[in-house]
């Protein structure tokens, strides 16, 4: 049987515990820091009330959530 001093056993236990906490924290931070991007085709600008809003539908006409007016998305051919 291997004899281990009590203080050494506590130190090893704390080292393993802190290492596990560090690994869990790093994995959680990596998932949290995922790059979120938004395509320009989902950003709409109301021509009546000048409200900028997001509509994830790929329609050519959108309804402004603030004033209720219809807005047409201009199709930019040069940006392919």
N, CA and C atoms as an extended XYZ file, in Angstrom:
240
Properties=species:S:1:pos:R:3:atomname:S:1:resname:S:1:resid:I:1 pbc="F F F"
N         0.837       -1.181        0.000 N   UNK     1
C         0.000        0.000        0.000 CA  UNK     1
C         0.884        1.247        0.000 C   UNK     1
N         0.455        2.239       -0.711 N   UNK     2
C         1.212        3.486       -0.799 CA  UNK     2
C         0.774        4.385        0.347 C   UNK     2
N         1.713        4.878        1.088 N   UNK     3
C         1.377        5.788        2.182 CA  UNK     3
C         1.458        7.221        1.665 C   UNK     3
N         0.402        7.952        1.925 N   UNK     4
C         0.318        9.341        1.478 CA  UNK     4
C         0.049       10.205        2.694 C   UNK     4
N         0.810       11.257        2.811 N   UNK     5
C         0.618       12.191        3.906 CA  UNK     5
C        -0.731       12.897        3.733 C   UNK     5
N        -1.374       13.250        4.829 N   UNK     6
C        -2.698       13.879        4.779 CA  UNK     6
C        -2.661       15.211        4.035 C   UNK     6
N        -1.668       16.029        4.266 N   UNK     7
C        -1.579       17.324        3.590 CA  UNK     7
C        -1.343       17.144        2.085 C   UNK     7
N        -0.590       16.124        1.699 N   UNK     8
C        -0.382       15.840        0.286 CA  UNK     8
C        -1.684       15.385       -0.371 C   UNK     8
N        -2.445       14.571        0.301 N   UNK     9
C        -3.732       14.108       -0.222 CA  UNK     9
C        -4.696       15.277       -0.412 C   UNK     9
N        -4.769       16.170        0.542 N   UNK    10
C        -5.630       17.353        0.437 CA  UNK    10
C        -5.153       18.244       -0.704 C   UNK    10
N        -3.853       18.410       -0.838 N   UNK    11
C        -3.307       19.243       -1.915 CA  UNK    11
C        -3.634       18.657       -3.289 C   UNK    11
N        -3.487       17.351       -3.446 N   UNK    12
C        -3.825       16.704       -4.711 CA  UNK    12
C        -5.313       16.814       -5.015 C   UNK    12
N        -6.131       16.625       -4.004 N   UNK    13
C        -7.577       16.757       -4.172 CA  UNK    13
C        -7.943       18.167       -4.630 C   UNK    13
N        -7.383       19.178       -3.999 N   UNK    14
C        -7.663       20.574       -4.368 CA  UNK    14
C        -7.155       20.881       -5.777 C   UNK    14
N        -5.993       20.340       -6.140 N   UNK    15
C        -5.443       20.551       -7.473 CA  UNK    15
C        -6.355       19.951       -8.540 C   UNK    15
N        -6.828       18.743       -8.314 N   UNK    16
C        -7.728       18.095       -9.271 CA  UNK    16
C        -9.050       18.851       -9.352 C   UNK    16
N        -9.586       19.268       -8.223 N   UNK    17
C       -10.847       20.014       -8.195 CA  UNK    17
C       -10.723       21.353       -8.930 C   UNK    17
N        -9.672       22.094       -8.661 N   UNK    18
C        -9.472       23.388       -9.328 CA  UNK    18
C        -9.215       23.212      -10.821 C   UNK    18
N        -8.520       22.151      -11.205 N   UNK    19
C        -8.302       21.889      -12.629 CA  UNK    19
C        -9.618       21.591      -13.331 C   UNK    19
N       -10.481       20.819      -12.693 N   UNK    20
C       -11.786       20.513      -13.283 CA  UNK    20
C       -12.635       21.774      -13.419 C   UNK    20
N       -12.613       22.628      -12.422 N   UNK    21
C       -13.365       23.889      -12.487 CA  UNK    21
C       -12.821       24.774      -13.607 C   UNK    21
N       -11.519       24.822      -13.776 N   UNK    22
C       -10.905       25.618      -14.842 CA  UNK    22
C       -11.304       25.101      -16.218 C   UNK    22
N       -11.305       23.799      -16.399 N   UNK    23
C       -11.688       23.217      -17.686 CA  UNK    23
C       -13.149       23.509      -17.991 C   UNK    23
N       -14.026       23.355      -17.011 N   UNK    24
C       -15.452       23.647      -17.214 CA  UNK    24
C       -15.656       25.121      -17.548 C   UNK    24
N       -14.926       26.004      -16.886 N   UNK    25
C       -15.053       27.440      -17.148 CA  UNK    25
C       -14.579       27.784      -18.563 C   UNK    25
N       -13.465       27.184      -18.987 N   UNK    26
C       -12.951       27.470      -20.323 CA  UNK    26
C       -13.883       26.958      -21.409 C   UNK    26
N       -14.470       25.787      -21.219 N   UNK    27
C       -15.414       25.251      -22.208 CA  UNK    27
C       -16.650       26.131      -22.277 C   UNK    27
N       -17.161       26.555      -21.122 N   UNK    28
C       -18.323       27.436      -21.102 CA  UNK    28
C       -18.042       28.780      -21.737 C   UNK    28
N       -16.860       29.316      -21.506 N   UNK    29
C       -16.488       30.608      -22.098 CA  UNK    29
C       -16.371       30.497      -23.613 C   UNK    29
N       -15.839       29.373      -24.099 N   UNK    30
C       -15.694       29.179      -25.536 CA  UNK    30
C       -17.056       29.133      -26.218 C   UNK    30
N       -18.014       28.460      -25.596 N   UNK    31
C       -19.352       28.388      -26.171 CA  UNK    31
C       -20.055       29.739      -26.097 C   UNK    31
N       -19.787       30.510      -25.068 N   UNK    32
C       -20.422       31.813      -24.906 CA  UNK    32
C       -19.892       32.834      -25.906 C   UNK    32
N       -18.616       32.718      -26.260 N   UNK    33
C       -17.968       33.701      -27.131 CA  UNK    33
C       -18.123       33.387      -28.611 C   UNK    33
N       -19.085       32.563      -28.981 N   UNK    34
C       -19.282       32.274      -30.395 CA  UNK    34
C       -19.625       33.570      -31.123 C   UNK    34
N       -19.081       33.713      -32.300 N   UNK    35
C       -19.279       34.920      -33.085 CA  UNK    35
C       -20.682       34.921      -33.686 C   UNK    35
N       -21.477       35.883      -33.289 N   UNK    36
C       -22.817       36.027      -33.833 CA  UNK    36
C       -22.795       37.124      -34.895 C   UNK    36
N       -23.195       36.784      -36.084 N   UNK    37
C       -23.217       37.754      -37.166 CA  UNK    37
C       -24.631       37.849      -37.722 C   UNK    37
N       -24.928       38.961      -38.306 N   UNK    38
C       -26.227       39.200      -38.905 CA  UNK    38
C       -26.004       39.681      -40.328 C   UNK    38
N       -26.632       39.011      -41.252 N   UNK    39
C       -26.489       39.351      -42.665 CA  UNK    39
C       -27.234       40.659      -42.946 C   UNK    39
N       -26.718       41.441      -43.879 N   UNK    40
C       -27.331       42.733      -44.222 CA  UNK    40
C       -28.729       42.586      -44.809 C   UNK    40
N       -29.046       41.435      -45.367 N   UNK    41
C       -30.359       41.276      -45.983 CA  UNK    41
C       -31.478       41.185      -44.951 C   UNK    41
N       -31.153       40.995      -43.679 N   UNK    42
C       -32.163       40.923      -42.629 CA  UNK    42
C       -32.361       42.258      -41.909 C   UNK    42
N       -31.533       43.240      -42.184 N   UNK    43
C       -31.662       44.560      -41.553 CA  UNK    43
C       -32.499       45.452      -42.457 C   UNK    43
N       -33.580       45.963      -41.911 N   UNK    44
C       -34.517       46.794      -42.674 CA  UNK    44
C       -34.536       48.198      -42.102 C   UNK    44
N       -34.804       49.160      -42.967 N   UNK    45
C       -34.902       50.572      -42.585 CA  UNK    45
C       -36.239       51.096      -43.077 C   UNK    45
N       -37.066       51.568      -42.151 N   UNK    46
C       -38.385       52.084      -42.512 CA  UNK    46
C       -38.239       53.468      -43.141 C   UNK    46
N       -38.857       53.641      -44.298 N   UNK    47
C       -38.767       54.920      -44.996 CA  UNK    47
C       -39.734       55.953      -44.439 C   UNK    47
N       -40.687       55.554      -43.609 N   UNK    48
C       -41.669       56.491      -43.052 CA  UNK    48
C       -41.219       57.007      -41.687 C   UNK    48
N       -40.954       56.095      -40.750 N   UNK    49
C       -40.614       56.519      -39.385 CA  UNK    49
C       -39.123       56.422      -39.073 C   UNK    49
N       -38.311       56.053      -40.029 N   UNK    50
C       -36.856       55.914      -39.934 CA  UNK    50
C       -36.415       54.937      -38.844 C   UNK    50
N       -37.226       53.911      -38.615 N   UNK    51
C       -36.919       52.888      -37.618 CA  UNK    51
C       -36.108       51.777      -38.285 C   UNK    51
N       -35.043       51.357      -37.652 N   UNK    52
C       -34.242       50.248      -38.144 CA  UNK    52
C       -34.644       49.002      -37.376 C   UNK    52
N       -34.976       47.936      -38.105 N   UNK    53
C       -35.435       46.715      -37.456 CA  UNK    53
C       -34.904       45.494      -38.189 C   UNK    53
N       -35.088       44.342      -37.566 N   UNK    54
C       -34.600       43.081      -38.116 CA  UNK    54
C       -35.789       42.222      -38.502 C   UNK    54
N       -35.768       41.711      -39.718 N   UNK    55
C       -36.782       40.788      -40.204 CA  UNK    55
C       -36.051       39.611      -40.832 C   UNK    55
N       -36.175       38.424      -40.228 N   UNK    56
C       -35.415       37.271      -40.694 CA  UNK    56
C       -36.059       36.545      -41.859 C   UNK    56
N       -37.224       36.992      -42.284 N   UNK    57
C       -37.831       36.400      -43.470 CA  UNK    57
C       -37.142       36.975      -44.701 C   UNK    57
N       -37.009       36.175      -45.713 N   UNK    58
C       -36.328       36.638      -46.928 CA  UNK    58
C       -37.350       37.161      -47.929 C   UNK    58
N       -38.167       38.117      -47.513 N   UNK    59
C       -39.174       38.729      -48.372 CA  UNK    59
C       -38.623       40.009      -48.988 C   UNK    59
N       -39.278       40.443      -50.058 N   UNK    60
C       -38.913       41.725      -50.665 CA  UNK    60
C       -39.670       42.876      -50.028 C   UNK    60
N       -40.792       42.578      -49.362 N   UNK    61
C       -41.592       43.603      -48.691 CA  UNK    61
C       -41.754       43.194      -47.236 C   UNK    61
N       -41.552       44.165      -46.334 N   UNK    62
C       -41.639       43.899      -44.902 CA  UNK    62
C       -42.533       44.942      -44.241 C   UNK    62
N       -43.141       44.537      -43.140 N   UNK    63
C       -44.021       45.423      -42.374 CA  UNK    63
C       -43.240       45.984      -41.191 C   UNK    63
N       -43.202       47.304      -41.071 N   UNK    64
C       -42.483       47.960      -39.982 CA  UNK    64
C       -43.197       47.669      -38.656 C   UNK    64
N       -42.488       47.211      -37.646 N   UNK    65
C       -43.139       46.917      -36.364 CA  UNK    65
C       -43.542       48.159      -35.584 C   UNK    65
N       -42.983       49.315      -35.910 N   UNK    66
C       -43.309       50.526      -35.164 CA  UNK    66
C       -44.515       51.248      -35.754 C   UNK    66
N       -44.496       51.532      -37.047 N   UNK    67
C       -45.563       52.342      -37.635 CA  UNK    67
C       -46.517       51.537      -38.503 C   UNK    67
N       -46.147       50.307      -38.858 N   UNK    68
C       -47.034       49.464      -39.654 CA  UNK    68
C       -46.978       49.714      -41.146 C   UNK    68
N       -46.060       50.524      -41.611 N   UNK    69
C       -45.972       50.777      -43.045 CA  UNK    69
C       -45.171       49.662      -43.729 C   UNK    69
N       -45.422       49.516      -45.022 N   UNK    70
C       -44.719       48.506      -45.802 CA  UNK    70
C       -43.434       49.095      -46.359 C   UNK    70
N       -42.386       48.307      -46.324 N   UNK    71
C       -41.088       48.735      -46.833 CA  UNK    71
C       -40.602       47.722      -47.849 C   UNK    71
N       -40.015       48.222      -48.917 N   UNK    72
C       -39.511       47.363      -49.979 CA  UNK    72
C       -37.997       47.296      -49.876 C   UNK    72
N       -37.487       46.105      -49.975 N   UNK    73
C       -36.045       45.916      -49.924 CA  UNK    73
C       -35.493       46.092      -51.330 C   UNK    73
N       -34.543       46.960      -51.472 N   UNK    74
C       -33.927       47.152      -52.788 CA  UNK    74
C       -32.913       46.057      -53.004 C   UNK    74
N       -32.953       45.446      -54.149 N   UNK    75
C       -32.046       44.367      -54.495 CA  UNK    75
C       -30.802       44.986      -55.102 C   UNK    75
N       -29.672       44.778      -54.442 N   UNK    76
C       -28.398       45.325      -54.910 CA  UNK    76
C       -27.685       44.243      -55.701 C   UNK    76
N       -27.618       44.411      -57.013 N   UNK    77
C       -27.040       43.412      -57.900 CA  UNK    77
C       -25.518       43.402      -57.787 C   UNK    77
N       -24.905       44.517      -57.481 N   UNK    78
C       -23.456       44.590      -57.450 CA  UNK    78
C       -22.853       43.824      -56.278 C   UNK    78
N       -23.642       43.545      -55.249 N   UNK    79
C       -23.155       42.810      -54.076 CA  UNK    79
C       -23.553       41.348      -54.212 C   UNK    79
N       -22.797       40.572      -54.933 N   UNK    80
C       -23.108       39.151      -55.111 CA  UNK    80
C       -22.246       38.292      -54.258 C   UNK    80
